[in-house]
Structure formats: C-alpha cells, structure tokens
C-alpha cells in the first residue's frame, strides 16, 4: 500500500488508501475485531509501503514493467494531471514515450541499488 506517513503526502486518497491497508492488517490479525464474521484471524508476514520516505526493501520487477505501464494507462483520469499526457493530441505519442522513460528510469535506478534490472522500492514493515 501507499505509505500513509510519508512527509508532505498531499494526495488524500493515497494517504487514506495507505491507512486502510494498515488498519485492514490490524483488523485481520486480531481475533477481537469483527468476531461476528466467524473467520479465523490472519497475520501477514509483512507489509510493503510504496512511495516511502525511507526505502529499505527492493523487489525485482523485471518482466512486469510493461504490465505496470498498461495498468497505469488504464487510469485515464490521470493521463493529463499525473502522466503529462494529453489524450488525442498530436503530442500524445511523444508524451507517452516521455512518461514511459521516466517510469523505466526510476525502476532502473532502484534496480541498480540491488544489482537488478528493475525494482520497486518500499519501506518493509515486518513482525506484524
């Protein structure tokens, strides 16, 4: 999930999504939450927080970069504001190429830290 404690996180739905991920883990691991559901509690091994201020864990994503980009492009409402892509414009192809380059460069930068081709960076919370 998104790191809800990232300094200066201005995007409210990213902050709230991160809080919900953390709270969901707390509720799932504690048998006192939602006993009416009749479900056994479950404790995950770890939580990976994305866009963290303090990165301490890298996950190899070689082979998944194209899938990541395709998924990002499905967020059509974000094309202009987040990706800098003006859909239907004469510049759209160049704008998409620029966005893809930024994503690939970021993944390669993190990958180099761990001797990988591409990696996503996280804050790892273990012993949940």
C-alpha positions in Angstrom: 0.0 0.0 0.0 0.9 3.6 -0.2 3.0 4.9 2.8 0.4 6.9 4.7 3.0 8.5 6.9 5.1 9.9 4.0 6.1 13.5 4.8 4.1 16.1 2.9 1.8 13.5 1.2 -0.7 15.8 -0.3 -2.7 13.2 -2.2 -5.6 12.4 0.2 -6.8 9.2 -1.5 -3.3 7.8 -1.5 -2.9 8.7 2.2 -6.3 7.2 3.0 -5.6 4.0 1.0 -2.4 3.5 2.9 -4.2 3.9 6.2 -6.9 1.5 5.2 -4.2 -1.1 4.3 -2.6 -0.7 7.7 -5.9 -0.8 9.5 -7.0 -3.9 7.5 -4.0 -5.8 8.7 -4.6 -4.8 12.3 -8.2 -5.9 12.0 -7.3 -9.2 10.2 -4.7 -10.2 12.7 -6.7 -9.5 15.9 -9.4 -12.1 16.7 -11.3 -9.3 18.7 -12.1 -7.4 15.5 -15.3 -8.5 13.7 -16.0 -11.7 15.7 -19.4 -11.8 14.1 -17.8 -12.7 10.8 -16.8 -16.1 12.2 -13.4 -16.0 10.4 -10.1 -17.1 11.8 -7.6 -14.2 12.4 -4.8 -13.9 9.9 -1.4 -12.3 10.3 0.6 -11.4 7.2 4.3 -11.8 7.2 5.0 -8.2 6.1 3.6 -5.0 4.7 5.4 -3.2 1.8 4.7 0.6 1.8 5.2 2.2 -1.6 6.4 5.8 -2.1 8.0 5.7 1.3 10.4 8.3 2.6 12.8 5.7 3.9 13.3 2.9 1.4 14.7 -0.3 2.9 13.4 -3.0 0.6 13.6 -3.5 -3.2 11.5 -6.0 -5.1 12.7 -7.2 -8.6 10.1 -6.3 -11.3 11.9 -7.3 -14.4 9.3 -8.7 -16.8 6.5 -6.7 -15.2 7.3 -3.2 -16.4 5.1 -3.4 -19.5 2.2 -4.7 -17.3 2.7 -1.9 -14.9 2.6 0.7 -17.7 -0.5 -0.8 -19.2 -2.2 -0.7 -15.8 -1.2 2.9 -15.3 -2.6 3.9 -18.6 -6.0 2.4 -17.5 -6.2 5.3 -15.1 -7.4 7.6 -17.8 -8.4 10.4 -15.4 -4.7 10.6 -14.5 -3.3 10.9 -18.0 -3.1 14.7 -18.1 -2.5 15.5 -14.4 -0.1 12.7 -13.4 1.4 11.5 -16.6 1.6 14.7 -18.6 -0.3 13.1 -21.5 -2.9 15.0 -23.5 -5.0 12.2 -24.9 -5.9 12.7 -28.6 -3.3 15.4 -29.1 -0.7 15.5 -31.8 1.9 15.2 -29.0 0.3 12.2 -27.3 2.8 9.6 -28.6 5.8 11.7 -27.5 4.2 12.4 -24.1 3.6 8.7 -23.6 7.2 7.9 -24.6 8.4 10.5 -22.1 6.3 9.1 -19.3 7.4 5.6 -20.0 11.0 6.7 -19.9 10.5 8.3 -16.5 8.9 5.1 -15.1 11.6 2.8 -16.6 14.4 5.1 -15.4 13.0 5.2 -11.8 12.7 1.4 -11.8 16.3 1.0 -13.2 17.7 3.4 -10.6 16.2 1.3 -7.8 17.3 -1.8 -9.6 20.9 -0.7 -9.7 21.0 -0.4 -5.9 20.4 -4.2 -5.7 22.1 -5.3 -8.9 18.8 -5.9 -10.6 17.5 -4.7 -13.9 14.4 -3.1 -12.5 13.0 -2.8 -9.0 10.2 -1.2 -7.0 11.2 0.5 -3.7 9.4 0.0 -0.4 9.5 0.5 3.3 9.2 -3.0 4.8 7.2 -3.5 7.9 7.7 -7.0 9.3 6.7 -8.7 12.5 3.1 -7.5 12.1 
